[in-house]
Amino acid sequence: MAVMARKGVKEGRKTAVPFGPFLALGGLFGLFAGDAVVDWYLDSFA
């Protein structure tokens, strides 16, 4: 969305976004909040 806001919707949709930063953010999220998320998910079925 940031790319589309910066370049415009038409050109922003054609711009390639690297996948590495998303993997890094997901890894950090899993490192710091992963246990809480898994516990919440499992408790929602109990």
Backbone torsions as a table, in degrees:
resi	resn	phi	psi	omega
1	MET	NA	-33.5	179.1
2	ALA	-66.4	-37.4	178.3
3	VAL	-66.2	-42.7	-179.9
4	MET	-67.0	-35.0	178.2
5	ALA	-69.1	-33.2	-177.7
6	ARG	-80.2	-42.8	-174.4
7	LYS	-100.5	-11.2	-174.4
8	GLY	99.6	155.3	-173.3
9	VAL	-65.8	-46.3	-174.1
10	LYS	-64.6	-46.7	179.9
11	GLU	-78.5	-32.9	-178.7
12	GLY	-66.2	-31.1	179.3
13	ARG	-71.2	-21.1	-179.7
14	LYS	-94.4	-3.7	-177.6
15	THR	-84.3	129.9	178.0
16	ALA	-77.0	136.8	178.5
17	VAL	-114.8	128.5	-179.5
18	PRO	-63.7	145.7	-176.1
19	PHE	-86.5	-21.1	-176.7
20	GLY	-57.5	-47.1	179.6
21	PRO	-60.4	-34.5	177.8
22	PHE	-67.6	-38.2	176.5
23	LEU	-64.9	-41.3	179.8
24	ALA	-64.8	-43.9	178.6
25	LEU	-65.5	-39.4	176.8
26	GLY	-64.7	-38.1	176.8
27	GLY	-64.4	-42.8	177.2
28	LEU	-65.2	-40.5	177.9
29	PHE	-62.5	-43.9	178.6
30	GLY	-64.9	-35.6	179.8
31	LEU	-66.6	-44.5	-174.1
32	PHE	-92.3	-30.3	-174.4
33	ALA	-124.2	4.9	-174.1
34	GLY	-60.9	-46.4	-179.1
35	ASP	-62.2	-41.0	179.8
36	ALA	-65.8	-38.7	179.9
37	VAL	-68.0	-43.0	179.1
38	VAL	-64.9	-43.3	178.1
39	ASP	-61.7	-43.2	178.1
40	TRP	-61.7	-43.0	-178.1
41	TYR	-64.3	-46.0	-179.0
42	LEU	-69.3	-34.1	178.0
43	ASP	-71.0	-21.9	-179.7
44	SER	-71.9	-16.4	178.8
45	PHE	-98.7	-10.9	-177.6
46	ALA	-89.7	NA	NA
